[in-house]
Amino acid sequence: MKKLLSLTLALVMVLSLGAFALADDAAEITYWSMWNEGEPQANVIAEAAEAYEAETGVHVNIEWKGRDINTLLSAALEASESFDLFDDDYTRIGQVYAPYTYDLTEMAEAAGYEGYPCFNNQAIEWAGCLNSIPEQPNVGGVFYDKDAFEAAGIEAAPTTWEEFLDVCAKLKDAGIDPLAQDGAYTNFTFYYQLVRHIGEDGIAELRDNGGWAENEGAVAAAQEIIDLVNAGYLAEGAPDEYPASQNKIGLGLAAMVVCADYVTAEVDANTGTEVNWGLFNYPTVEGGASADAYMGANSLAIPSYSEHAQEAFDFALFLTTGEWGQKLADDAAQIPADPTNECTSLPGAVETLLAAEKPMSWCGSLNTHPAWQTMKDMFTELFEGKYETGADFCAAMDALYE
Amino acid sequence: MSMKKNRVLIFFFIAPTVICLLLMYVYPVLRTVAMSFFHVESVTADLDAWSFNGLANYDKIFHNAGFITSMKNFLAIWIVGGVITLALSLLIAVILTSKIRFQGFFRAAIYLPNVISAVALATMWVQYIFNYDYGLLNQLVTFLGFDKIRWLGTDAKLWAMIAAFIYGSVGYYMLIYISGIEGIPTDLYEAATIDGASKARQFFSITLPLLKGIVKTTITFWTINAATFYLWSKLFSPVQTEGSTIVPVIYLYDTVFGGKGVIERDAGAGAAVGVVLTLIIVAVYVVTDRLLKSRDLEY
């Protein structure tokens, strides 16, 4: 009797283990997410994972890693740690993690995936193949309160620097501070101004060899910011401590801010309002070198060694396109990852991204300079009114190269 | 039980601790020191990917403007912040051990910032006390008839951060000093009082000399705190690292993992920063140990 019982129990154990192994092999993928549990994106992802399991039988095991996922990914990918899908900034996926990521080209073709050409082309240029799918596209520019513009009698968004200054004057006359500016983003605003004059290639030349004071475009860009400050077009207290200045748009005290599209959700959440947001491309300057816009993305990628690459890719598409892609865009107030979906939070953003061929970087031509942190403080000082002229500022920049 | 059996037993008892220490402390330390002499991109790269480059990582960091700025900020935190924090906490400790009324309340109140999360504390300072529009300090300034001050502007941000950090640290060091002062026999003070020594004389001739060991400990603790200063700097520059608040550990972090829009990584240079910071802490300990000899004092 005892022998029979032992045999039965052993059999049950072996069969159970076998069943678990089979089940694990066939129907589970592990997703390392850059979101934190409870965030709008995380809520949609969790719901989408349940819907995906109900539809396909594949369970998505989500591990919420948060924004510091970049400190984990290199080591995890190098050690071939067991996970099938992850998300992070697409610049890192395209350049740092590229050797450890799956080539998605064939699966994307088979699924008829198109996405945004600007991100796909950039990923292919960096990694040599399509190795990521955008999950949260971003676009930079001037974000403004349409109601404030209407109150100031402004009918059209400005396209040139002169028109921009006119808009600032009208807003000021209407009693609204024109431009919110937090210290955290002064480098981004000034970089935009500099790009308009000399382009990213010109900035790369300055980064490598200096010569700011001899560069007419650099001097003019700095002078224009100084003039903007002296004209009183910055919000009171600007450059302020993030996010105090940008919040003034939600409080009805300022009208515009230069940032990426996530600023809209941040301001709405911080101030408990729903600003009637609009977006226009950063104004161009006469005889300038570039009219590009900053574009970036948090994207999904699959480790090259994943044994469930197809399931992971299918879930990535399930989440970012169609019904769930629209829900992600709506609930998280972000630009849809699927350009056939509608951007309810920022009309026009999808069209802007689709029209772009090559994205402008996030200060990419300067942020590898050894004195980058000091430069950033100097950009803030420019907005603080510490320099008399653009030439003074550029001379101070050149001093960093000595 | 024989001595031999005892030794075997001792070995088995300490083996888990020794193994853990070797794996989790000695190995990472040795690996970091070794890594600082190699060009290594990723902190977990295989040894095959390491290439020896001598002192190039040290040369790189000591010629990098970001690292130099971070060291200047570290020195400001260590020296200015250290002098103010340790002096203030010693002063408060002396006052609170001199039988004043409500000493329990004051002890608790001054220690309170230490039981609050540093994230909450820093947020309070950044978003409320230093806020330009409605911050406590600017309300005070405008009440007195002056113009508002940009407390978190590029010139003032480091000092604002140090002030906030001091506020959060004084209670901790105060408790250490209080425990030291309470360990000094009261008959020494009674004898000094009978001999006519003033309170100030008692402080300089009894309290301070007998606290040498404690002072040495607090200086070492403060040095470690200043060298590993990270969270407050992150919270005072939440979006991107800024020159006004960068400290060596932030520089190390950005060097090893990259920053916003920065993909370059250099684990070798990051390791060199770690080694330099360790050497600073060891040097400070050795110097204070030599300067503040407390071994000849017994009570």
Chai-1 contact restraints between the chains, C-beta under 6 A:
chainA,res_idxA,chainB,res_idxB,connection_type,confidence,min_distance_angstrom,max_distance_angstrom,comment,restraint_id
A,N70,B,F257,contact,1.0,0.0,6.0,A-B,restraint_1
A,T71,B,F257,contact,1.0,0.0,6.0,A-B,restraint_2
A,S74,B,S42,contact,1.0,0.0,6.0,A-B,restraint_3
A,A75,B,T44,contact,1.0,0.0,6.0,A-B,restraint_4
A,E78,B,T44,contact,1.0,0.0,6.0,A-B,restraint_5
A,T91,B,I263,contact,1.0,0.0,6.0,A-B,restraint_6
A,R92,B,I263,contact,1.0,0.0,6.0,A-B,restraint_7
A,Q95,B,I263,contact,1.0,0.0,6.0,A-B,restraint_8
A,V96,B,I263,contact,1.0,0.0,6.0,A-B,restraint_9
A,A184,B,V239,contact,1.0,0.0,6.0,A-B,restraint_10
A,G237,B,Y132,contact,1.0,0.0,6.0,A-B,restraint_11
A,G237,B,D133,contact,1.0,0.0,6.0,A-B,restraint_12
A,D240,B,Y132,contact,1.0,0.0,6.0,A-B,restraint_13
A,E241,B,V126,contact,1.0,0.0,6.0,A-B,restraint_14
A,E241,B,L152,contact,1.0,0.0,6.0,A-B,restraint_15
A,Y242,B,V239,contact,1.0,0.0,6.0,A-B,restraint_16
A,W362,B,G261,contact,1.0,0.0,6.0,A-B,restraint_17
A,C363,B,G261,contact,1.0,0.0,6.0,A-B,restraint_18
A,G364,B,G261,contact,1.0,0.0,6.0,A-B,restraint_19
A,N367,B,G261,contact,1.0,0.0,6.0,A-B,restraint_20
A,N367,B,V262,contact,1.0,0.0,6.0,A-B,restraint_21
A,T368,B,E264,contact,1.0,0.0,6.0,A-B,restraint_22
A,P370,B,N64,contact,1.0,0.0,6.0,A-B,restraint_23
A,P370,B,A65,contact,1.0,0.0,6.0,A-B,restraint_24
A,A371,B,A65,contact,1.0,0.0,6.0,A-B,restraint_25
A,Q373,B,G66,contact,1.0,0.0,6.0,A-B,restraint_26
A,Q373,B,T241,contact,1.0,0.0,6.0,A-B,restraint_27
A,Q373,B,G243,contact,1.0,0.0,6.0,A-B,restraint_28
A,Q373,B,I246,contact,1.0,0.0,6.0,A-B,restraint_29
A,T374,B,A65,contact,1.0,0.0,6.0,A-B,restraint_30
A,T374,B,G243,contact,1.0,0.0,6.0,A-B,restraint_31
A,K376,B,E242,contact,1.0,0.0,6.0,A-B,restraint_32
A,D377,B,T154,contact,1.0,0.0,6.0,A-B,restraint_33
A,D377,B,G243,contact,1.0,0.0,6.0,A-B,restraint_34
A,D377,B,S244,contact,1.0,0.0,6.0,A-B,restraint_35
A,T380,B,T154,contact,1.0,0.0,6.0,A-B,restraint_36
A,E381,B,T154,contact,1.0,0.0,6.0,A-B,restraint_37
A,E384,B,G153,contact,1.0,0.0,6.0,A-B,restraint_38
